[in-house]
Each structure stands twice: as C-alpha cells, then as structure tokens.
Amino acid sequence: MRFGYWTPVFGGWLRNVDDEDTPLTFAHLAEIAQTAERSGFDLTLIPELNLNDIRGFDGPTMDAWATTAALAAVTETLEIMVALRPSYHPPALTAKQATTIQQIAGDRLTLNVVSAWWAEEARQYGVEFRAHDDRYALTTEYLEVLRGLWTQTPYSHDGTYFRLEGTYLEPKPAVQPLVYAGGESEAGRAAISVFADAYVTHGGTVEELGTKIADMQRRRAELGRPPFEHFGMAAYAIVRDTEEEALAELDRITDVRHGAAYASYQDFVSKSQLDTPVDLRDYSVSNRGLRPGFVGTPEQVAAKIREFEAVGVDTLLLQFSPALDELRRFADQVIPLVHAGAGAVAEAGV
C-alpha cells in the first residue's frame, strides 16, 4: 500500500469546524510535506479550485500549480500529484509548466486530471463550463495534445477542441508525468480507460471499490491497453487510542449545518454523475472521505486498510484534521501496522 495525503490548500477539510489548526501558509504546507516525506508517506495530492468549497466563496485557497512548484523545491522523495482541470489551462502552456516542474521535482511530478464540476466557479472566473459528457471528450483530446507536445517537435494538432500548428516545446520532460483520473459516470469511465495511466476514486466501501476496480480492469483489457498502474482512493482518517474516542471525534465533525459552502456541495452533486448517493454526513468531509470507515484504534484502521488492499486498492489519498498532528499520528501508529501485516501475508505465501 502507498500512503498519500491531501495538501490542505483550503486550510482544512471540515465544513463545520471554523479553526482546524491548519494555517494556510506556504511555510506550514512545506512543514507538512517534509514531515510526511520523513515519516513514511509516498505522495501528496494538491487539489485545484480557485474558490474555497470548504469555507465558502470568501474563504482562502492557494493556487495549486504555484504550490506544486514550491513543494517540489523543498522535498526530495515525495511524489507530487497536482490536479489539472483542462478548461482552466491551455494545453501548450500546461505542457511547458509541467515540464519545468518535473525538472524541479527530479521527475516526481504526476497529474490528477479532473474534468471539472463547479459551474459557479467557472462563471466567476470566466471559464466555459461545458456539458458533462463534453467535458470528458475535451479532456481526452487534451491529454492527446499534452503527450504530443512532450514527444514531438514541431507538433501539430487539428481536433474538435484544440488546434496547434508547428508548435515547438523544448525541453521535453525526461519522464512524462503519470496521469491519474477519476470518474463514476459511463462517459467518465469510458474516457479514463482511454487516456489515464491510473484510476482514483472518492471514498467508498470495500465492496464498492472491488466492483469499480474490476470494472475498470475489464474496460482496459477490452481496449487492449496495459493495466492501470495504480488504483487509488480518497479517505478521511480518525485514529485514536480507543474506539470510543474515535467515534466521539466522528460525531463532532459530522454535526453539520447548512454552512457557507453548502451551495458548492449542491453544485457538485447536481453537476456530477455519481454512482453512490451522498447526504449531509458525506458533505461534512470532502470527497466522501468517511465512507471507507478509517475510524478507530490504529489496529482497527490498519485492518480496514488491508481489506481495501485485498480488493486492489494500492494508493490511499488521506485527509486529516488538524493536518500536521494527525498525519504524524497516522504515520507513527498506522503505517507500520499495515506494512507489518502485508509482510506477514507475504511470508505466509498468501
């Protein structure tokens, strides 16, 4: 199992807790990244939104790509996965940015390609917001253009959404960024099967993840494409010394009212085509993070993680609050148990 965490570019993940002791400064984000790197984490995901969907429109948020470049410069081994929304980034400029950051990172940059869901954000920032299936069609062509620019000079493309003629992009990346993507609709899964290298998803149950992974494996095989390199899942973790303490924290963070960011939650639900119903409990933490059930003692959480590993999940993208303290606790108390359990299984020949 690979362990990742979400860089808290919104200042936290809880919609009903005003102060999560996670200051939104680059110094703090760098401290989290360096701590994660030292303590056994493999990667970080840097989400991209120009509006804060946790705190509401007037909440702060850091730019994802600037943060990515800066974190690349102050870390050494951490894979840095930055969200990329094609409608917000002209492809040739993105190809140049990614190549530059890849050099800064020493080939540790990867991309989480997101076809966008927030219509109100697009309106405020003057970005065209297309119909659901059209967004995935655009994303598929966008990845074709990126890869063309990274491998051909000069590069020309005349497609439905993009046109380039005799474009030079130098230098080329020594290693192309791995492309992760997630989607639950038929259009999303079909497109991702074509353009992505790895599949990521919102939090779900073991059974839900097993079904999704089997479906995506089937789609890749039918296309004659190589297997996905990774299957990842978002999750929120609550680790305490006793189960009672963990459940008390769960009650605290799910006491949700219709707060400042409720409108963005409604936008997300209405503009996406989700395969799992969501409710206000899911809304309390982003990306259906509570659904996997990583709540309990270190032993309980480690055991639950091994259940997901057994159905094919090999990458976890975890959210914590407060981010730094809980990341440390998870690294100290859970990661060693998961790795020890995997070692015991391997020795037994299972």
C-alpha positions as CSV (number, residue, x, y, z in Angstrom):
1,M,0.0,0.0,0.0
2,R,1.2,3.5,-0.8
3,F,0.2,6.3,1.5
4,G,-0.6,9.8,0.3
5,Y,-2.2,12.9,1.8
6,W,-4.1,15.8,0.5
7,T,-2.2,19.1,0.8
8,P,-4.7,21.4,2.7
9,V,-4.7,24.3,0.2
10,F,-8.1,25.3,1.6
11,G,-6.9,25.4,5.2
12,G,-8.6,22.2,6.2
13,W,-11.3,19.7,5.2
14,L,-14.1,20.1,7.8
15,R,-17.2,22.2,6.9
16,N,-18.4,22.7,10.4
17,V,-15.1,23.4,12.2
18,D,-14.0,27.0,12.0
19,D,-10.4,26.6,13.1
20,E,-8.7,23.3,12.3
21,D,-5.3,24.4,13.5
22,T,-4.0,24.3,9.9
23,P,-2.8,27.7,8.9
24,L,-2.9,28.4,5.2
25,T,0.7,29.5,4.7
26,F,3.3,28.0,2.5
27,A,5.6,27.5,5.5
28,H,3.0,25.3,7.1
29,L,2.3,23.3,3.9
30,A,6.1,22.8,3.5
31,E,6.4,21.6,7.1
32,I,3.6,19.1,6.4
33,A,5.3,17.8,3.2
34,Q,8.7,17.5,4.8
35,T,7.2,15.7,7.8
36,A,5.2,13.3,5.5
37,E,8.3,12.6,3.5
38,R,10.4,11.7,6.6
39,S,7.6,9.6,8.2
40,G,6.7,7.1,5.5
41,F,4.3,8.9,3.2
42,D,4.8,8.3,-0.5
43,L,2.9,11.1,-2.2
44,T,0.7,14.2,-1.8
45,L,-2.3,15.4,-3.9
46,I,-2.6,19.1,-4.4
47,P,-6.2,19.9,-5.3
48,E,-7.1,22.7,-7.6
49,L,-10.0,25.1,-7.0
50,N,-10.0,28.9,-7.3
51,L,-12.8,29.1,-4.8
52,N,-12.9,27.5,-1.4
53,D,-15.6,24.8,-1.3
54,I,-14.9,24.1,2.4
55,R,-15.2,27.7,3.8
56,G,-17.4,29.3,1.1
57,F,-16.6,31.9,-1.6
58,D,-14.8,34.3,0.9
59,G,-12.6,31.5,2.2
60,P,-8.9,31.4,1.2
61,T,-7.3,29.0,-1.2
62,M,-3.8,28.6,-2.5
63,D,-3.0,28.2,-6.2
64,A,-2.4,24.6,-6.9
65,W,0.4,24.9,-9.5
66,A,2.4,27.5,-7.8
67,T,2.2,25.4,-4.6
68,T,3.3,22.4,-6.5
69,A,6.4,24.1,-7.9
70,A,7.3,25.4,-4.4
71,L,6.8,22.0,-2.7
72,A,8.8,20.3,-5.4
73,A,11.7,22.5,-4.5
74,V,11.6,21.7,-0.7
75,T,11.1,18.0,-0.9
76,E,13.3,15.1,-2.2
77,T,11.3,11.8,-2.5
78,L,7.6,12.7,-2.2
79,E,5.5,12.1,-5.4
80,I,3.7,15.4,-6.1
81,M,0.4,14.9,-7.8
82,V,-1.2,18.1,-8.9
83,A,-4.8,18.5,-10.0
84,L,-5.2,19.6,-13.6
85,R,-8.5,20.8,-15.0
86,P,-8.2,21.2,-18.8
87,S,-10.7,24.0,-19.1
88,Y,-8.6,26.2,-16.9
89,H,-5.2,25.6,-18.6
90,P,-4.3,26.0,-22.3
91,P,-2.6,22.7,-23.2
92,A,0.6,24.1,-24.7
93,L,1.2,26.3,-21.6
94,T,0.4,23.4,-19.3
95,A,2.9,21.2,-21.2
96,K,5.6,23.8,-20.6
97,Q,4.7,24.3,-16.9
98,A,4.6,20.6,-16.2
99,T,8.0,20.0,-17.9
100,T,9.5,22.8,-15.9
101,I,8.1,21.5,-12.6
102,Q,9.1,18.0,-13.5
103,Q,12.7,19.2,-13.7
104,I,12.5,21.0,-10.4
105,A,11.0,17.8,-8.8
106,G,13.5,15.4,-10.3
107,D,10.8,13.5,-12.1
108,R,8.4,13.3,-9.2
109,L,5.5,15.2,-10.7
110,T,2.3,13.4,-11.6
111,L,-1.1,14.7,-12.7
112,N,-4.6,14.2,-11.3
113,V,-6.7,15.1,-14.4
114,V,-10.2,16.4,-13.3
115,S,-12.8,17.3,-15.9
116,A,-14.3,19.9,-13.5
117,W,-17.7,20.1,-11.8
118,W,-18.2,23.5,-10.3
119,A,-20.3,25.7,-12.6
120,E,-20.3,28.7,-10.3
121,E,-16.5,28.8,-10.1
122,A,-16.3,28.6,-13.9
123,R,-18.7,31.5,-14.2
124,Q,-16.8,33.7,-11.7
125,Y,-13.5,33.0,-13.4
126,G,-14.7,33.5,-16.9
127,V,-14.2,29.9,-17.9
128,E,-16.5,28.0,-20.3
129,F,-18.4,25.2,-18.5
130,R,-19.5,22.5,-20.9
131,A,-22.0,19.7,-20.6
132,H,-20.9,16.7,-18.6
133,D,-20.0,14.3,-21.4
134,D,-18.5,17.1,-23.5
135,R,-16.1,17.8,-20.6
136,Y,-14.7,14.3,-20.8
137,A,-14.4,14.4,-24.6
138,L,-12.4,17.6,-24.2
139,T,-10.2,16.0,-21.6
140,T,-9.4,13.0,-23.8
141,E,-8.3,15.3,-26.6
142,Y,-6.4,17.5,-24.1
143,L,-4.2,14.5,-23.0
144,E,-3.5,13.6,-26.6
145,V,-2.2,17.2,-27.2
146,L,-0.1,17.2,-24.0
147,R,1.6,13.9,-24.9
148,G,2.1,15.1,-28.4
149,L,3.9,18.2,-27.2
150,W,6.0,16.2,-24.9
151,T,7.2,13.8,-27.6
152,Q,7.1,15.6,-31.0
153,T,8.9,18.7,-32.3
154,P,7.3,20.5,-34.1
155,Y,3.9,19.4,-33.0
156,S,0.6,20.0,-35.0
157,H,-2.9,19.0,-34.0
158,D,-6.3,19.8,-35.6
159,G,-9.1,18.5,-33.4
160,T,-12.5,19.3,-32.1
161,Y,-11.3,21.4,-29.2
162,F,-7.7,22.3,-29.9
163,R,-5.6,23.4,-32.9
164,L,-1.8,23.8,-32.9
165,E,0.4,24.2,-35.9
166,G,4.1,23.7,-35.9
167,T,4.4,24.2,-32.1
168,Y,7.9,23.8,-30.5
169,L,8.1,22.8,-26.9
170,E,11.6,22.4,-25.5
171,P,13.0,20.9,-23.4
172,K,11.0,17.7,-23.4
173,P,10.4,16.1,-20.0
174,A,12.8,13.3,-19.2
175,V,9.9,11.4,-17.7
176,Q,6.3,12.2,-18.7
177,P,4.1,12.8,-15.6
178,L,1.9,9.8,-14.8
179,V,-1.8,10.6,-15.4
180,Y,-4.3,9.8,-12.7
181,A,-8.1,10.4,-13.2
182,G,-11.3,9.6,-11.5
183,G,-15.0,9.4,-12.6
184,E,-18.1,7.4,-11.9
185,S,-20.3,8.1,-14.9
186,E,-20.3,5.9,-18.0
187,A,-18.8,8.8,-20.0
188,G,-16.1,9.3,-17.4
189,R,-15.1,5.7,-17.0
190,A,-15.0,5.2,-20.8
191,A,-12.8,8.2,-21.3
192,I,-10.5,7.4,-18.4
193,S,-10.0,3.9,-19.7
194,V,-8.5,5.5,-22.8
195,F,-6.4,8.4,-21.5
196,A,-5.3,7.7,-17.9
197,D,-2.4,5.7,-16.5
198,A,-4.1,5.2,-13.1
199,Y,-7.5,5.4,-11.6
200,V,-8.6,7.2,-8.5
201,T,-11.9,7.5,-6.8
202,H,-13.9,9.1,-4.0
203,G,-14.1,7.1,-0.7
204,G,-16.3,4.0,-0.8
205,T,-16.8,0.7,0.9
206,V,-14.6,-2.3,0.3
207,E,-17.4,-3.8,-1.8
208,E,-17.8,-0.6,-3.9
209,L,-14.1,-0.4,-4.6
210,G,-13.8,-4.0,-5.5
211,T,-16.6,-3.5,-8.1
212,K,-15.1,-0.3,-9.5
213,I,-11.7,-1.8,-9.9
214,A,-13.0,-4.9,-11.6
215,D,-15.0,-2.8,-14.0
216,M,-12.0,-0.6,-14.9
217,Q,-9.7,-3.6,-15.3
218,R,-12.3,-5.1,-17.7
219,R,-12.5,-1.9,-19.7
220,R,-8.7,-1.6,-20.1
221,A,-8.5,-5.2,-21.2
222,E,-11.2,-4.8,-23.8
223,L,-9.4,-1.8,-25.2
224,G,-6.2,-3.8,-25.4
225,R,-4.5,-1.3,-23.1
226,P,-1.9,-2.1,-20.4
227,P,-3.4,-2.5,-16.9
228,F,-3.7,0.7,-14.8
229,E,-0.6,1.3,-12.8
230,H,-2.4,2.2,-9.7
231,F,-5.9,2.2,-8.1
232,G,-6.3,5.0,-5.6
233,M,-9.0,6.1,-3.1
234,A,-9.7,9.2,-1.1
235,A,-10.4,8.8,2.6
236,Y,-10.5,10.7,5.8
237,A,-8.8,9.1,8.8
238,I,-9.6,9.4,12.5
239,V,-7.2,7.4,14.7
240,R,-7.4,7.4,18.5
241,D,-6.3,5.3,21.4
242,T,-9.8,3.9,21.9
243,E,-12.7,3.3,19.6
244,E,-14.9,5.4,21.9
245,E,-12.6,8.4,21.4
246,A,-12.6,8.0,17.6
247,L,-16.4,7.8,17.5
248,A,-16.6,10.9,19.6
249,E,-14.5,12.8,17.1
250,L,-16.6,11.4,14.3
251,D,-19.7,12.8,16.0
252,R,-18.1,16.2,16.5
253,I,-17.0,16.6,12.8
254,T,-20.3,15.4,11.3
255,D,-22.6,17.8,13.3
256,V,-23.2,19.7,10.0
257,R,-25.4,22.7,9.4
258,H,-26.1,24.3,6.1
259,G,-22.9,26.5,6.1
260,A,-21.2,28.8,3.7
261,A,-20.1,26.0,1.4
262,Y,-23.4,24.2,1.1
263,A,-24.0,25.8,-2.3
264,S,-20.8,24.2,-3.7
265,Y,-21.9,20.8,-2.3
266,Q,-25.2,21.1,-4.1
267,D,-23.4,22.2,-7.3
268,F,-21.1,19.2,-7.1
269,V,-23.9,16.7,-6.6
270,S,-26.0,18.2,-9.4
271,K,-23.2,18.7,-12.0
272,S,-21.6,15.3,-11.5
273,Q,-23.0,11.8,-12.3
274,L,-22.2,9.9,-9.1
275,D,-22.8,6.2,-8.7
276,T,-23.3,6.5,-5.0
277,P,-25.9,8.7,-3.2
278,V,-24.5,11.3,-0.9
279,D,-26.0,13.0,2.1
280,L,-25.1,15.6,4.7
281,R,-22.9,13.2,6.5
282,D,-20.8,12.8,3.4
283,Y,-20.9,16.6,3.0
284,S,-19.2,17.1,6.4
285,V,-15.9,15.9,4.9
286,S,-14.9,16.3,1.3
287,N,-14.7,13.5,-1.3
288,R,-16.9,11.0,0.6
289,G,-13.9,10.6,2.9
290,L,-15.8,8.9,5.8
291,R,-17.3,6.2,3.7
292,P,-14.2,3.8,3.8
293,G,-14.5,3.7,7.6
294,F,-11.0,4.6,8.7
295,V,-12.2,5.4,12.2
296,G,-10.9,3.7,15.3
297,T,-7.8,2.5,17.0
298,P,-4.6,2.1,15.0
299,E,-5.2,-1.7,14.8
300,Q,-8.8,-1.2,13.6
301,V,-7.8,1.3,10.9
302,A,-4.9,-0.8,9.7
303,A,-7.1,-3.9,9.5
304,K,-9.6,-1.9,7.4
305,I,-6.9,-0.7,5.1
306,R,-5.8,-4.2,4.5
307,E,-9.3,-5.1,3.4
308,F,-9.1,-2.4,0.7
309,E,-5.6,-3.7,-0.3
310,A,-7.1,-7.1,-0.8
311,V,-9.5,-5.9,-3.5
312,G,-6.9,-4.0,-5.4
313,V,-6.5,-0.5,-3.8
314,D,-2.8,0.3,-3.7
315,T,-2.8,4.0,-3.1
316,L,-4.6,6.0,-0.3
317,L,-5.1,9.7,-0.5
318,L,-5.8,10.7,3.1
319,Q,-7.3,13.8,4.7
320,F,-6.6,14.7,8.3
321,S,-7.6,17.4,10.8
322,P,-5.5,19.0,12.2
323,A,-3.4,18.1,9.2
324,L,0.0,18.0,10.6
325,D,-0.7,16.5,14.0
326,E,-3.0,13.8,12.6
327,L,-0.6,13.0,9.8
328,R,2.1,12.4,12.3
329,R,-0.2,10.1,14.4
330,F,-1.1,8.1,11.4
331,A,2.5,7.7,10.3
332,D,3.6,6.6,13.7
333,Q,0.7,4.3,14.6
334,V,-0.9,3.0,11.5
335,I,1.5,2.8,8.6
336,P,3.9,0.4,10.4
337,L,1.0,-1.9,11.2
338,V,-0.2,-2.0,7.6
339,H,3.3,-2.8,6.3
340,A,3.9,-5.4,9.0
341,G,0.6,-7.1,8.1
342,A,1.5,-7.1,4.4
343,G,4.8,-8.7,5.3
344,A,3.2,-11.4,7.4
345,V,0.9,-12.2,4.5
346,A,3.8,-12.4,2.0
347,E,5.8,-14.7,4.3
348,A,2.8,-17.0,4.6
349,G,2.6,-17.2,0.8
350,V,-1.0,-15.9,0.7
